[in-house]
Structure formats: C-alpha cells, structure tokens
Amino acid sequence: MENIYRSLRSIPFRRGPKRWVGGICAGLAAKFGWDPLVVRIAVLISFLFPFIGLATYLVAWLLLPWQDGSIPLERALNGGRRGGPGQPGSYRV
C-alpha cells in the first residue's frame, strides 16, 4: 500500500486550501486555473448521474492528498495516524 500512497502523493494535485467540504473542487479549480464556483456547480450537476458524480467524488475524497500530503484512506486504515511525507505513522497534532 505504501507504493500506492507514494504514487498518489507524487501527482501534482492537492486539495484546495479554500475548501467548502472536501477540497476536491477547489483543488481542481486551482490546478487548472478555473473559478471554484463553476467547478462546484459542475460537480453538483454531476451528482444527478448516480454513479458518475457521487461515486467519483467519494473516490477522490478518499484518495487525493491534503495540502500536507496526508491521505484520508491511509489515515483511516492506520487508525488515525498520519503517513505524510517525512513522518510515516506519526500522529497528527
């Protein structure tokens, strides 16, 4: 699993610092230079398609790293311990 987490951290995408819920929309907007409100509206519209919008958002929420490099799925599987770069397994303060 460490290789998967390392790969996820290596992609040049992070959740946005100006997030409303999970930071996925803000991260996409920041990455591509789009308006975050437009991205949020597009995601809400995609939720009308049952397995496209919501399922994709949930997978992104579990796998995409925060600004500090921590990944929610990794933290959940490690019992709340953070496994970000430079501090594998340390507890978040």
C-alpha positions in Angstrom: 0.0 0.0 0.0 2.9 2.4 0.6 3.7 2.4 -3.1 0.1 3.4 -3.9 0.2 6.2 -1.3 3.6 7.4 -2.6 2.2 7.4 -6.2 -0.8 9.5 -5.0 1.4 12.0 -3.3 3.6 12.3 -6.4 0.8 13.6 -8.7 0.8 17.4 -8.9 -2.7 17.8 -7.4 -3.7 18.7 -3.8 -7.0 19.5 -2.3 -7.6 23.2 -2.4 -6.9 25.3 0.7 -10.1 27.3 0.1 -12.4 24.3 0.5 -16.0 24.0 1.4 -16.4 20.3 2.0 -13.5 18.1 1.0 -11.5 20.5 -1.1 -11.8 18.4 -4.3 -13.5 21.2 -6.3 -11.1 23.9 -5.0 -8.1 21.7 -5.8 -9.4 21.1 -9.4 -10.0 24.8 -9.8 -6.6 25.8 -8.5 -4.9 23.1 -10.7 -6.5 24.3 -14.0 -7.0 28.0 -13.2 -10.8 27.8 -13.2 -13.3 29.6 -11.0 -14.0 27.3 -8.0 -17.7 28.2 -8.0 -18.1 27.0 -11.6 -16.3 23.7 -10.7 -18.6 23.3 -7.7 -21.7 23.8 -9.8 -20.5 21.3 -12.4 -19.9 18.7 -9.6 -23.3 19.3 -8.2 -24.8 18.8 -11.6 -22.8 15.6 -12.0 -24.5 14.3 -8.8 -27.6 14.0 -10.9 -26.0 11.0 -12.5 -26.0 8.4 -9.7 -22.7 6.5 -10.2 -20.7 9.2 -12.1 -20.8 12.2 -9.8 -21.2 10.9 -6.2 -19.0 7.8 -6.7 -16.3 9.7 -8.4 -16.3 12.4 -5.7 -16.2 9.8 -2.9 -13.2 8.0 -4.5 -11.4 11.3 -5.0 -12.2 12.3 -1.4 -10.6 9.1 -0.1 -7.5 9.1 -2.3 -6.5 12.7 -3.0 -3.9 14.1 -0.6 -4.4 17.2 1.6 -2.0 20.1 1.4 0.2 18.4 4.0 0.4 15.2 2.0 -1.8 13.1 4.2 -4.4 10.8 2.5 -7.7 10.1 4.2 -7.8 6.4 3.2 -4.3 5.9 4.6 -5.2 7.6 7.9 -8.4 5.6 8.2 -6.6 2.3 7.6 -3.8 3.3 10.0 -6.2 4.1 12.9 -5.9 7.9 12.6 -2.2 8.0 12.2 -0.8 10.3 9.6 1.5 8.9 7.0 2.5 12.1 5.2 6.0 12.6 3.7 8.8 12.6 6.2 6.5 11.5 9.0 5.2 8.0 8.3 2.9 6.8 11.0 3.2 9.9 13.2 0.1 11.2 15.0 -1.3 14.4 13.7 -1.4 17.1 16.4 
